[in-house]
Amino acid sequence: MTPDMAFECLLVSQDPEVVGPIDRILRSLSICTNLCLSSAKAINLMAKKCADLFVIDWEADASAELLEQIWKSAGRQKPTIVAISALDCTIRGVHLVLRKPVTTESGTESLKVAYTRMLQDHRRHARYALMAAVMANDEKSRTVPVTITDIGDGGLGLSTKKEITIGDVLSFHLLLPGAKKEIYIQVRVLWTRDYGTAGCEFLRIPPVDLNILHDWLTRKSQVKKPLIEL
């Protein structure tokens, strides 16, 4: 994401009849576009810049190599991939195929679907930094001082000087920055690292508290609004 929270797209094409309409549609969706004229140049650019969306003017072998590199380099949050092709067929590893010739109508329809997918994926994987010290209880009712380092839609990260292991269940109350009341959270430890860091998944959050968390995450995950209706 860019500093103003706009999605970024890598558009791979040298065809003006593709670049023109796709670039206009991406701008209408408030997506920042980087243009590459070839798959080889796109592979080189990937080493320097991350992208939330790839729009690829499909060229058999060259595009297949680019697609392979995208999936090899993708981190926890995978990009959305749109292929533009003259052939009426699915392409393995691609989320959407847009048929040529590209029109404003067909391009808008496909990229709206891609935008919705990106937004959902961003909200699911985004983690927001916290430095909140809480007193947690484990399954044996022992007190474990922990610091919540980040939180997202499916879990959180923490650090502690106490020994914790994978599978441990911790319960605690957390006051999110700007929230009016604490929320109750029960988590299970999924992984641990050196220096007392761990990643956890949510096990139980009461419905009212879950609404507070979701509202807080939604405010945090605002992205630049599209200029057109989705």
Backbone as a ProteinNet text record, in pm:
[ID]
protein_1_A
[PRIMARY]
MTPDMAFECLLVSQDPEVVGPIDRILRSLSICTNLCLSSAKAINLMAKKCADLFVIDWEADASAELLEQIWKSAGRQKPTIVAISALDCTIRGVHLVLRKPVTTESGTESLKVAYTRMLQDHRRHARYALMAAVMANDEKSRTVPVTITDIGDGGLGLSTKKEITIGDVLSFHLLLPGAKKEIYIQVRVLWTRDYGTAGCEFLRIPPVDLNILHDWLTRKSQVKKPLIEL
[TERTIARY]
84.2	0	87.8	43.9	113.4	84.6	161.3	139.4	-2.2	-74.1	-211.2	-310.9	-262.3	-346.4	-423.5	-355	-413.6	-352.3	-433.7	-379.6	-285.7	-188.4	-92.3	-105.9	-101.6	-113.7	10.1	54.6	157.8	88.2	80.6	15.5	122.8	112.4	214.8	155.5	189.7	139.5	211.4	221.5	272.2	169.7	47.5	-61	-144.1	-141.8	-218.2	-367.8	-422.2	-564	-596.2	-492.8	-508.6	-474	-359	-309.5	-406.4	-458.7	-546	-668.1	-755.7	-876.1	-846.7	-748.8	-719.5	-666.5	-579.1	-525.4	-636	-729.9	-840.9	-928.5	-954.6	-1038.8	-968	-839	-763.7	-765	-751.3	-755.9	-894	-998.3	-1133.3	-1155.8	-1076.8	-1083.7	-983	-916.6	-815.7	-700.9	-664.4	-552	-432.7	-319.9	-196.1	-135.4	-101.2	-56.1	89.3	162.4	297.6	293.9	340.7	334.5	468	463.2	579.2	545.7	639.3	613.1	638.2	703	730.9	730.8	713.9	716.9	855.3	959.7	1096.7	1119.3	1071.7	1086.2	1002.5	886.2	801.1	870.2	937	1008.5	1117.7	1189.2	1294.1	1235.2	1120.4	1058.3	1005.1	963.1	909.2	1008.7	1138.4	1240.7	1247.3	1191	1198.5	1063.7	954	822.4	725.8	638.6	531.8	405.9	321.3	195.9	82.3	-33.2	-153.6	-225.6	-203.9	-275.2	-178.5	-186.4	-114.1	-217.5	-205.9	-288.3	-192.4	-204	-104.4	-168	-115.1	-153.2	-85.1	-163.2	-107.6	-33.5	92.9	177.5	242	161.6	205.9	327.9	442.2	559.9	610.2	621.4	674.3	584.9	453.7	361	357	371.1	373.5	493.9	607.6	726.4	703.8	642.1	610	515.9	414.4	318.4	387.9	479.8	555	635.3	698.3	778.1	690.2	570.7	478.9	446.5	410	372.1	491.4	609.7	729.4	763.4	744.8	785.2	674.8	553	440.3	456.7	424.4	432.1	301	274.7	152.7	28	30.7	-83	-56.1	-130.8	-108.1	-171.8	-107.8	-167.8	-284.8	-368.9	-475	-419.8	-450.9	-393.2	-504.5	-499.4	-593.3	-513.7	-554.7	-492.5	-586.1	-526.8	-604.5	-565.2	-661.6	-630.6	-734.2	-687.8	-779.3	-848.2	-797.9	-853.3	-959.4	-1061.9	-1169.7	-1140.6	-1052.1	-1014.1	-964.7	-966	-909.9	-758.8	-689.3	-543.8	-509.2	-441.4	-409.8	-321.2	-358.9	-282.7	-330.6	-432.4	-488.6	-629.1	-663.4	-794.5	-904.8	-874.4	-974.6	-911.7	-988.2	-943.5	-1037.7	-980.1	-1056.2	-1031.8	-1139.2	-1127.3	-1095.2	-1012.1	-989.5	-1099.6	-1136.2	-1083.3	-1138	-1055.3	-1094.4	-1182.9	-1298.3	-1386.1	-1396.2	-1445.1	-1464	-1558.4	-1662.4	-1762.8	-1704.5	-1641.3	-1587.8	-1472.1	-1386.1	-1273.4	-1318.7	-1419.4	-1470.9	-1531.8	-1609.3	-1672.3	-1567.8	-1463.6	-1360.2	-1277.9	-1240.6	-1155.7	-1231.4	-1362.3	-1442.6	-1437.7	-1446.9	-1436.8	-1298.4	-1194.8	-1058.4	-1041.8	-1099.7	-1089.7	-1154.4	-1273.7	-1342.8	-1260.1	-1199.3	-1114.8	-994.2	-929.8	-814.7	-852.8	-967.9	-1012.4	-1037.3	-1104.3	-1131.3	-1000.2	-908.1	-780.6	-697.9	-700.6	-626	-678.1	-809.7	-867.7	-843.4	-838.6	-817.2	-673.1	-577.4	-437.4	-369.2	-431.8	-367.3	-345.6	-232.8	-200.5	-167.2	-219.3	-200.6	-121.5	-17.2	76.3	11	39.3	-0.9	119	121.6	217.6	138.6	50.9	-41.7	-3.5	31.8	65.9	-60.9	-79.6	-197.9	-154.3	-239.7	-216.6	-308.6	-249.7	-327.1	-331.1	-431	-441.1	-434.2	-358.2	-353.8	-457.3	-456.3	-558	-546.4	-431.5	-412.1	-430.4	-491.2	-520.4	-394.1	-283	-160.7	-159.7	-103.6	-95.8	28.9	9.6	120.3	121.9	219.2	227.6	270	191.9	225.1	207.5	273.1	253.6	197.6	79.4	18.8	90	156.7	237.7	162.4	66.7	-13.7	-142.3	-242	-371.8	-434.7	-511.7	-579.6	-711.6	-765.5	-898.2	-901.7	-791.1	-793.1	-707.4	-628.1	-540.5	-453.5	-349.9	-263.2	-123.6	-31.5	104.6	128.9	216.7	248	391.3	437	568.1	556	638.6	635.3	769.7	800.7	922.5	896.5	768.6	732.9	741.5	760	766.4	625.4	599.2	471.9	503.4	412.4	434.5	317	340.3	235.9	119.5	-1.1	-120.7	-170.6	-86.6	-131.9	-250.2	-344.5	-460.5	-448	-459.2	-447.1	-574.5	-615.2	-733	-695.5	-751.3	-718.1	-818.2	-815.4	-894	-799.4	-845.1	-760.3	-838.9	-776.4	-835.1	-767.2	-840.9	-787	-775	-671.9	-656.4	-780.4	-835.5	-953	-1084.4	-1081.3	-1205.8	-1252.9	-1384.3	-1441.2	-1441.4	-1430	-1430.1	-1336.4	-1293	-1206.9	-1286.6	-1215.6	-1278.2	-1210.4	-1287.6	-1234.9	-1193.1	-1072.2	-1018.2	-958.3	-988.8	-923.2	-851.2	-721.5	-641.2	-568.2	-526.8	-441.1	-310.3	-199.6	-67.4	-45.5	-15.3	9.1	157.1	238.2	382.5	456.6	578.6	664.7	799.9	867.1	1001.5	1091.6	1218.7	1312.5	1272.3	1325.8	1301.3	1156.7	1081.2	948.8	836.9	856	747.3	662.3	533.8	441.5	329.8	271.5	153.8	36.3	-80.1	-196.8	-319.6	-408.2	-538	-646.5	-752	-864.3	-941	-972.7	-1059	-1199.2	-1207.3	-1339.1	-1334.5	-1430.3	-1452.6	-1604.2	-1656.5	-1802	-1853.1	-1976.9	-2030.8	-2019.3	-2051.7	-2043.6	-1899.5	-1806.2	-1664.8	-1611.9	-1662.9	-1621.2	-1664	-1783.1	-1827.6	-1735.4	-1692.7	-1600.3	-1469.8	-1417.4	-1292.4	-1308.5	-1417.5	-1438.7	-1452.5	-1525	-1539.5	-1403.9	-1323.1	-1190.7	-1101.7	-1103.9	-1023	-1068.9	-1199.8	-1252.6	-1203.9	-1204.8	-1154.3	-1006.7	-932.3	-788.4	-755.5	-842.5	-809.6	-871	-905.7	-961.9	-861.7	-905.9	-822.9	-886.5	-808.3	-856.9	-981.1	-1088.3	-1215.9	-1215.8	-1275.3	-1290.9	-1376.6	-1356.2	-1433.2	-1563.7	-1581.1	-1702.3	-1769.5	-1896.8	-1970.8	-1922.3	-1907.6	-1867.4	-1991.1
-119.3	0	124.5	229.5	355.4	426.1	533.3	600.8	651.9	687.5	734.9	619.9	496.4	377	356.8	372.5	337.2	205.5	119.3	-3.7	28.6	-60.2	-42.5	-155.7	-119.1	-216.8	-211.7	-328.6	-339.1	-383	-293.2	-318.5	-355.4	-474.9	-526.3	-535	-438.3	-435.7	-327	-348.5	-243.5	-208.8	-256.9	-234.3	-113.6	-4.4	114.8	87.1	-12.2	-42.8	-116.5	-163.8	-222.3	-119.2	-54.8	38.4	154.6	211.7	328.1	303.6	209.5	188.7	134.1	43.7	-13.8	93.6	181.1	287.4	380.7	414.4	503	436.4	307.7	236.9	227.2	198.5	188.8	322.4	432.7	564.9	591.7	545.2	565.1	483.6	377.6	296.9	344.3	456.8	514.6	417.2	342.1	248.8	312.4	313.4	369	268.1	313.1	222.2	243.6	131.5	130.9	49.8	108.9	43.3	-20.1	-147.6	-218.3	-263.3	-242.7	-277.1	-423.3	-495.7	-636.5	-713.2	-845.1	-930.3	-929.9	-924	-922.4	-799	-682.8	-560.9	-567.9	-632.2	-646.5	-733.4	-840.2	-927.1	-848.5	-764.1	-681.4	-581	-521.5	-421.5	-484.1	-610.5	-678.5	-685	-683.3	-687.7	-557.3	-449.8	-318.1	-271.8	-314.4	-265.2	-381.2	-367.2	-465	-414.9	-507.5	-470.1	-551.5	-488	-556.6	-623.2	-569.5	-616	-622.6	-732.9	-745.3	-757.9	-671.7	-682.8	-712.3	-832.7	-882.1	-904.3	-835.9	-860	-990.9	-1098.5	-1234	-1266	-1313.3	-1350.7	-1487	-1586.9	-1727	-1743.5	-1779.2	-1818.4	-1706.4	-1585.1	-1473.2	-1443.3	-1442.7	-1414.2	-1528.6	-1652.2	-1766.9	-1759.5	-1714.8	-1698.9	-1590.1	-1479.3	-1372.5	-1423.4	-1498	-1550.8	-1639.6	-1722.7	-1810.3	-1728.8	-1620.8	-1535.6	-1463	-1423.3	-1355.5	-1446.9	-1571.9	-1663.6	-1706.7	-1711.7	-1745.5	-1635.7	-1510.9	-1397.9	-1348.1	-1394.8	-1345.2	-1383.9	-1290.7	-1316.1	-1371	-1340.6	-1391	-1339.1	-1212.7	-1156.9	-1166.2	-1249.1	-1275	-1165.3	-1129.7	-1029.1	-1086.9	-998.7	-1037	-1025.3	-1123.6	-1127.7	-1133.7	-1039.1	-1034.1	-1052.2	-1146.7	-1165.8	-1112.1	-1047.6	-999	-1084.3	-1155.4	-1254.3	-1252.5	-1285.4	-1298.9	-1434.4	-1527.3	-1662.4	-1672.6	-1747.3	-1767.5	-1892.7	-1876.8	-1992.6	-1944.5	-2035.2	-2003.8	-2018.3	-1948.7	-1957.1	-1991.1	-2102.5	-2147.7	-2045.7	-2014.1	-1917.6	-1775.5	-1754	-1621.2	-1617.1	-1506.7	-1496.7	-1458.8	-1371.4	-1325.2	-1316	-1353.6	-1337.4	-1239.3	-1133.2	-1030.5	-1051.7	-1070.5	-1097.1	-970	-986.8	-880.8	-886.4	-773.4	-639.7	-583.5	-505.1	-446.8	-325	-324.8	-208.1	-147.2	-26.5	37.4	-44.8	-98.1	-174.7	-305.6	-383.8	-513.5	-496.6	-396.4	-372.1	-327.3	-240.5	-191.7	-305	-391.1	-503.3	-595.3	-630	-720.7	-656.2	-531.3	-466.9	-431.3	-414.1	-399.4	-527.3	-642.2	-771	-784.7	-746.8	-754.6	-662.7	-542.1	-446.9	-503	-559.3	-616.7	-728.2	-811.2	-919.6	-863.6	-760.8	-700.1	-642	-575.1	-512	-616.6	-724.4	-832	-895.6	-917.6	-980.5	-889.6	-760.1	-664	-662.2	-658.6	-654	-783.6	-896.6	-1025.3	-1040.9	-985.9	-1008.9	-890.7	-773.9	-655.9	-674.1	-628.8	-628.1	-485.1	-443.4	-306.7	-307.4	-227.9	-229.6	-180.1	-249.4	-209.3	-230.3	-161.5	-190.9	-184.6	-283.9	-284.2	-394.1	-355.1	-452	-499.7	-631.1	-687.6	-805	-840.3	-958.3	-1069.2	-1172	-1283.2	-1398.3	-1481.8	-1604.7	-1724	-1827.5	-1947.4	-2048.2	-2167.8	-2267.7	-2318.6	-2296.5	-2339.7	-2223.6	-2114.8	-1994.6	-1924.8	-1948.5	-1875.9	-1742.3	-1641.6	-1508.5	-1497.8	-1449.4	-1435.3	-1291.2	-1211.4	-1074.7	-1079.8	-1018.4	-1015.9	-874.6	-848.7	-723.7	-757.7	-705.7	-726.7	-633.8	-693.3	-614.3	-577	-659.5	-627.7	-708.5	-662.2	-729.3	-715.2	-815.6	-813	-885.4	-920.7	-979.9	-1122.2	-1195.6	-1334.7	-1368.7	-1273.4	-1306	-1188.7	-1217.8	-1111.3	-1165.7	-1074.1	-1106.6	-1055.5	-1124.5	-1081.3	-1114.9	-1057.2	-1090.9	-1106.5	-1191.4	-1216	-1271.1	-1245.2	-1301.8	-1438.8	-1474.8	-1605.6	-1709.3	-1833.6	-1939.8	-1979.5	-1972.5	-2019.8	-2115.2	-2207	-2306.6	-2309.7	-2367.5	-2381.1	-2461.3	-2409.1	-2473.7	-2413.8	-2334.1	-2268.6	-2177	-2172	-2083.7	-1973.6	-1848.8	-1732.4	-1648.2	-1591.7	-1505.6	-1373.8	-1264.6	-1133.9	-1029.7	-915.1	-799.2	-697.9	-638.2	-545.3	-418.7	-304.6	-176	-128.3	-127.5	-80.8	71.3	126.9	273	341.7	435	508.8	442	316	246.3	290.1	277.6	323.9	216.3	90.5	-16.9	-129.2	-203.9	-318.6	-429.4	-512.1	-629.9	-754.8	-860.6	-987.6	-1074	-1129	-1209.5	-1337.5	-1447.9	-1575	-1620.4	-1651.5	-1687.5	-1819	-1880.9	-1999.1	-1968.8	-2006.7	-1981.4	-2074.6	-2015.3	-2093.1	-2115	-2016.4	-2029	-1941.8	-1978.7	-1900.8	-1880.2	-1774	-1744.6	-1712	-1697.3	-1655.6	-1518.5	-1486.9	-1356.9	-1340.7	-1450.4	-1445.4	-1394.4	-1390	-1346.7	-1466	-1440.2	-1547.9	-1492.5	-1581.4	-1548.5	-1631.4	-1569.9	-1637.5	-1620.4	-1720.2	-1710.2	-1687.5	-1617.7	-1596.8	-1727.1	-1755.9	-1869.2	-1822.1	-1720.3	-1671	-1524.1	-1452	-1311	-1294	-1245.2	-1225	-1137.1	-1161.1	-1088.3	-936.3	-879.8	-733.2	-687.1	-760.8	-724.6	-745.6	-848.4	-872.4	-757.3	-701.9	-585.1	-466.5	-448.1	-337.9	-357	-480.2	-508.8	-486.6	-537.7	-522.2	-376.2	-298.5	-155.4	-85.6	-122.8	-62.3	-97.3	-223.7	-266.4	-198.8	-182.6	-118	25.9	96.1	234.4	237.8	139.5	135.6	98.6	21.3	-33.1	46.5	172.5	254	273.1	251.7	277.2	389.9	444	554.5	512	588.8	547.9	559.5	461.3	470.9	592.1	638.6	752.8	706.2	573.3	519.2	424	394.7	300.8	160.1	85	-55.8	-144.6
0	0	0	-65.7	-62.7	69.8	105.9	234.3	254.4	144.2	160.2	147.1	162.8	166.1	36.5	-76.8	-206	-251	-310.5	-365.8	-481.9	-503.5	-612.8	-712.7	-840.8	-949.1	-1038	-1081.5	-1183.9	-1312.9	-1408.5	-1537.2	-1638	-1696.5	-1787.7	-1927.7	-2012.3	-2149	-2227.6	-2358.8	-2447	-2554.8	-2534.3	-2629.8	-2586	-2664.7	-2627.2	-2608.2	-2681.5	-2669.1	-2539.8	-2471.9	-2338.5	-2231.5	-2248.5	-2147	-2126.2	-2234.7	-2223.5	-2135.7	-2173.4	-2092	-1952.7	-1940.6	-1808.8	-1714.6	-1764.1	-1679	-1632.6	-1720.2	-1681.8	-1575.4	-1592.9	-1495.3	-1360.3	-1362.1	-1236.8	-1163.5	-1237	-1173.4	-1114.9	-1182.1	-1129.9	-1002.2	-984.3	-862.1	-756.6	-783.6	-693.5	-668.3	-773.6	-766.2	-835.4	-766.8	-821.7	-919.4	-1041.4	-1146.5	-1182.1	-1190.9	-1245.1	-1374.3	-1485.2	-1615.9	-1650.2	-1691	-1744.3	-1886	-1978.5	-2117.2	-2148.2	-2057.3	-2082.1	-1950.8	-1961.1	-1842.6	-1778.2	-1860.1	-1806.9	-1720.1	-1767	-1687.5	-1560.3	-1568.9	-1450.5	-1345.1	-1387.3	-1293.9	-1222.8	-1296.2	-1234.2	-1136.5	-1172.8	-1085.4	-958	-965.3	-847.8	-733.6	-766.4	-662.5	-583.5	-640.3	-577.9	-521.7	-584.3	-544.4	-524.9	-426	-405.3	-474.7	-513.9	-578.3	-518.8	-506.1	-459.7	-575.7	-696.5	-815.4	-932.6	-1009.2	-1135.2	-1246.3	-1347.1	-1467.3	-1581.1	-1638.9	-1733.9	-1870.8	-1970.3	-2109	-2149.4	-2154.8	-2156.2	-2286.2	-2270	-2382.2	-2356.5	-2344.3	-2332	-2242.8	-2300.3	-2222.5	-2132.1	-2184.6	-2106	-1986.6	-2008	-1898.7	-1798.4	-1846.2	-1755.7	-1663	-1714.8	-1630.6	-1525.9	-1566.7	-1472.3	-1363.8	-1403.6	-1307.3	-1204.7	-1252.3	-1161.7	-1060.9	-1107.9	-1019.4	-918	-958.8	-866	-749.1	-779.3	-672.1	-587.8	-646.5	-569.2	-469.6	-512.4	-428.5	-337.1	-357.4	-277.5	-131.3	-42.4	101.2	153.5	278.7	342.9	274.2	231.3	160.5	10.5	-57.9	-199.4	-284.5	-396.7	-484.2	-562.8	-614.3	-706.1	-848	-932.5	-1066.9	-1170.4	-1265.4	-1377	-1505.5	-1589.1	-1719.6	-1827.5	-1928	-2042.5	-2162.4	-2218.1	-2321	-2431.6	-2553.3	-2665.8	-2665.4	-2584	-2579.2	-2470.2	-2499.2	-2403.1	-2321.2	-2222.4	-2141	-2004.6	-1908.9	-1777.7	-1783.4	-1694.8	-1685.6	-1542.4	-1523.9	-1389.5	-1317.7	-1193.9	-1115.5	-1129.6	-1215	-1238.7	-1179.3	-1114.6	-1049.9	-1147.2	-1241.5	-1338	-1475.9	-1578.4	-1716.4	-1785.3	-1841	-1914.2	-2063.1	-2138.4	-2281	-2359.3	-2462.8	-2559.6	-2664.8	-2727	-2699.2	-2568.1	-2501.1	-2373.2	-2397.5	-2334.5	-2340	-2200.6	-2194.3	-2063.6	-1977.9	-2040.6	-1965.2	-1912.5	-2001.3	-1958.4	-1861	-1886.4	-1796.8	-1659.1	-1655.8	-1527.6	-1447.3	-1513.8	-1444.9	-1381.9	-1457.1	-1405.9	-1295.3	-1312.4	-1212.8	-1085.8	-1095	-972.8	-890.2	-957.2	-888.3	-824.5	-899.7	-846.9	-726.4	-734.2	-623.1	-496.8	-511.4	-396.1	-333.5	-416.5	-365.7	-290	-345.1	-279.1	-143.6	-140.2	-16.4	92	55.2	151.4	199.7	105.8	140.5	229.8	199.5	281.9	425	439.4	573.9	650	576.6	642.2	691.8	619	652.8	722.8	718.9	777.5	927.1	975.1	1117	1158	1272.6	1318.1	1447.9	1449.8	1562.3	1690.1	1798.2	1932.6	2024.4	2133.9	2240.3	2370.2	2387.8	2500.4	2598.9	2719.9	2824.7	2894.4	2901.4	2967.3	3054.6	3148	3232.1	3181	3123	3068.8	3168.1	3152.9	3231.3	3137.4	3177.5	3095.6	3144.9	3088.5	3121.2	3264.6	3327.1	3465.7	3562.4	3509.7	3589.3	3639.2	3571.9	3606.3	3533.6	3597.9	3537.8	3451.4	3328.8	3233.6	3183.3	3224.1	3170.1	3022.4	2934.6	2792	2737.8	2626.6	2553.4	2416.4	2385.4	2254	2156	2056.9	1963.3	1836	1794.4	1676.5	1680.6	1604.5	1604.2	1467	1426.4	1298	1306.2	1191.3	1185.5	1241.1	1229.7	1271.8	1391.2	1437	1549	1587.4	1665.4	1715.1	1741.9	1757.5	1797.2	1937.1	2009.8	2145.7	2179.8	2286.7	2341	2492.2	2548	2692	2738.1	2863.2	2922.1	2983.6	2994.9	3047	2935.3	2972.5	2872.2	2829.4	2699	2644.2	2529.6	2503.1	2399	2302	2186.4	2085.7	2143.9	2126.5	2179.2	2308.9	2376.7	2499.6	2470.1	2564	2553.1	2657.2	2610.8	2699	2689.8	2802.8	2808.7	2874	2823.4	2880.2	2831.9	2898.7	2855.6	2791.9	2681.8	2605.7	2575.3	2600.1	2563.3	2435.5	2325.5	2198.6	2200.5	2138.9	2136.6	2081.3	2158.7	2116.2	2150	2193.7	2229.4	2367.6	2392.2	2518.6	2627	2586.8	2685.7	2644	2741.7	2714.9	2646.7	2571.6	2513.3	2569.2	2577.5	2628.1	2509.3	2516.9	2407.8	2463.6	2399	2428.9	2301.6	2313.1	2196.3	2220.2	2110.2	2117.3	2045.3	2106.3	2049.5	1930.1	1812.8	1691.2	1664.3	1698.7	1678.8	1778.7	1804.4	1893.8	1827.1	1866.6	1816.6	1934.9	1903.6	2007.6	2062.2	2176.8	2241.9	2287.9	2299	2360.5	2273.6	2140.9	2052.7	2011.4	1984.2	1947.2	1861.3	1781.2	1702.1	1749.9	1758.3	1816.3	1727.3	1731.5	1665.2	1769.4	1730.8	1821.4	1841.7	1965.6	1998.8	2034.3	2119.4	2162.5	2193.2	2136.4	2169.1	2178.7	2290.2	2301	2186.9	2140.8	2024.9	2034.9	2150	2164.5	2149.2	2210.2	2200.3	2058.4	1990.1	1852.2	1762.2	1787.4	1710.7	1732.8	1856.7	1887.2	1811.3	1812	1741	1591.2	1532.7	1388.5	1350.2	1430	1401.1	1407.4	1506	1522.2	1403.5	1360.5	1246.5	1117.7	1101.5	981.5	972.1	1085.2	1084.1	1049.7	1096.8	1071.8	927.6	863.8	731.9	617.9	642.4	536	423.3	301.1	184.6	104.3	13	-68	-145.2	-132.7	-190.8	-342.1	-411.3	-556.4	-594	-715.2	-765.5	-829.9	-841	-902.7	-804.3	-830	-745.2	-768.3	-660.4	-672.5	-686.9
[MASK]
++++++++++++++++++++++++++++++++++++++++++++++++++++++++++++++++++++++++++++++++++++++++++++++++++++++++++++++++++++++++++++++++++++++++++++++++++++++++++++++++++++++++++++++++++++++++++++++++++++++++++++++++++++++++++++++++++++++

